[in-house]
Every structure is written in structure tokens, then in C-alpha cells.
Amino acid sequence: MKKIALKNVRLIIALVIGVLVFAPAFHTKAADNNFGFAFKLKPNCANSGSTSRYRETSSVNNPWKVRLDSSTEGKGTIASFWLGTYNKNMNAVQGSAIMNVKQGAKTRYCGAYKVANKNKTYLAAENNNYTSKTYYVDGIWDEETW
């Protein structure tokens, strides 16, 4: 009987430790972070995008951000970015206005549309001019900043 009780205590301790260690990973808290992105801008203004992140906030006033650090198109060139998200049917939709961002410029901020709140989002992009060439871009972004 004592062995069974000891096993139960050990099991309970293991479960408590597991919850304490892994619970923060299951809950995303809104914060200002710098997540790296790197992808290619497809030819002919086709859309490109990053991996998705959950936008925790319920406020459209909580801006997202992007900074274009480098582009193989050249120094000072421009790419168009917006917050991509999904509607209730899981179709990709625009989650914010489009921002034209210059390579090497400071971080740009933009509000989001309501559809992006409490939803999976991603950094969407395209070249700001129509060309048959492919360019590679990288920088930082965050789906919410406070």
C-alpha cells in the first residue's frame, strides 16, 4: 500500500513539474519581439510569406511591425508588406493595410484589421514593381508590439 502511495506522489510531482515547465510554451503573450524572416520575393508580384505566428491581441490598435534589412534587388529598394491572416473558412486574407518598406530604413509599424486579432498571422510580401525576376529579402517582424 505504501509503494502505491509513493508511486502516486511521484506521478503527481512529475505532472506538476511538467505543467510548470511546458505551460508557458502553450500560451502566447502579446509582446514586442523581433522575429527574423527570410524568403524570396516571387516574380510578377506574386505573394510571398513567412511562417505563421499567433496574434494574441484583441485590439486593432496594437500595431505589427516590419524592417527590411537586406534585399538582393539592391540597396534602398522597396518591397510591399502586409499582415496576412485567415478568415473563418481558413482562406488567406489581408490582415492589414499594405506598407511599402525601403531596404535599410527604420522599422515600420501598422495597425491591423479585426480579422487578424486572436488569429494566426504571417508576414506577407511582394515586390513593389512588376518584374520577372526573383529577389531574396530578410529582416525582422512581429505580429503585435504591445
N, C-alpha and C positions, 0 to 999 in steps of 0.2 A: 504494500500500500504506500509505503514511504517512497519507493522508487517511482511509482506512478505520479505522485505529487511532485517530486523533484523534476521529472520529465515535463510536466505541465508548466512548472515555474520557468524552466529553461525555454520552453516554447514561447511562453508569454514574453519573456525578456527579449528573445530573438525577434518577435513580431514588433515590439515597441521600438527596438533599435532600427529595424527595417523601415518602419514608418517615419521615424525621425530623420533617417538618412535620405530616404527617397521622396518624401512628401514635397520638399521644395522643388524638385525637378518636375513634378506633375502640375504645379501651379505657376503660371507665368504672371509676373507682376509688372505692371506698366512702369517703364523707366527709360531714361535717355541712355542708349547704348550706341556703340559703333560696331556694326556688323559688316564684315567685308563682303564685297561682291566682285565677281569676275565672270564675264560672259562675252559672247560675241554679239555685235550688232549685225543683224542679218541684212542682206541686200534688199533693195526696193522697199524700204520702210516696213519690212515685216517685223512683228513684235518679238522681243526677246524678254527674258525674265530670270530672276534669281530663285533660289529656294524659298519656300514659304515660311512665314512667321505668324504667330497668333497675335492679333491686335487686341489687347486686353481692355482697353478703354471703352467707355460708352459715350465719350464726348467728341463731337466733330471738331471741337476747338483744340484738341490735343494734336499738334502737328506731327507729321512724319518728316524725315529729312533724307537728303542725299548729297554726296560730294563726289564729283568725278575727278579722280586723281590722275588717271592716265588713259590715253586713247591712242591706238595705232593710226588713227586718222591724222593725228598731229597735234602739236601744242596749240592750245586756245580754241580747239574745235568744239562744236556743240552737239549734245545728244538730248533727246526728249525723254523725260522720265515721268512716271505716274505710279500711284499705288494701285496695283491690281488686286482683285478680290473675287469672291464668288457669290452669286445670288442664291436664292433658296433652292433652285433646281441644279445647283453646282455648276452653272455656266460661268465662265470667266467674264467679269465686268470691270469697268473702270471704277476705282475706289477713291479717286481724287481728280483734281484738275491736272493738266499736263504742265510740267515745268521744263523749259529749255535751260540746260545747265552747261556752262562753259568749263572745259577741262582746265584744271588748275585754280579755279575760283574757290571762294569760301563755301562752306556748307550752306545749302538752300533748304528752306522749310516751307511746308504747305499743309493746309488743313485737309481733312479727309471728308468723304461723303459718308452718310449714315450707314450705308450698306457695308462699309469696311469695319465698323465697330463690332467688337465681340465676334471677330471672324478671322479666318486665315487670310493673310495678305502676302503679297510678294512685290518686289520692285520690278516694274515693267518698264521697258525702254524700246526706243527705235532711233535710227539715225534721223537727224532733223532735216536732211535733204535726200532726195530720191537718187540713189546710186546703185549700181550693180555690184559694188564692192562690199566685202565683209570687213569689219573692224573689231578689234578687241578692246574692251574697256574694263576698268576696275576702279574701286573706290570704297566708300562706306555708305551705309544707310541704316535707318531704324524706322520701324513701323509706327512708333509713338515716342514722344520725347519727354513726357512728364506723367 
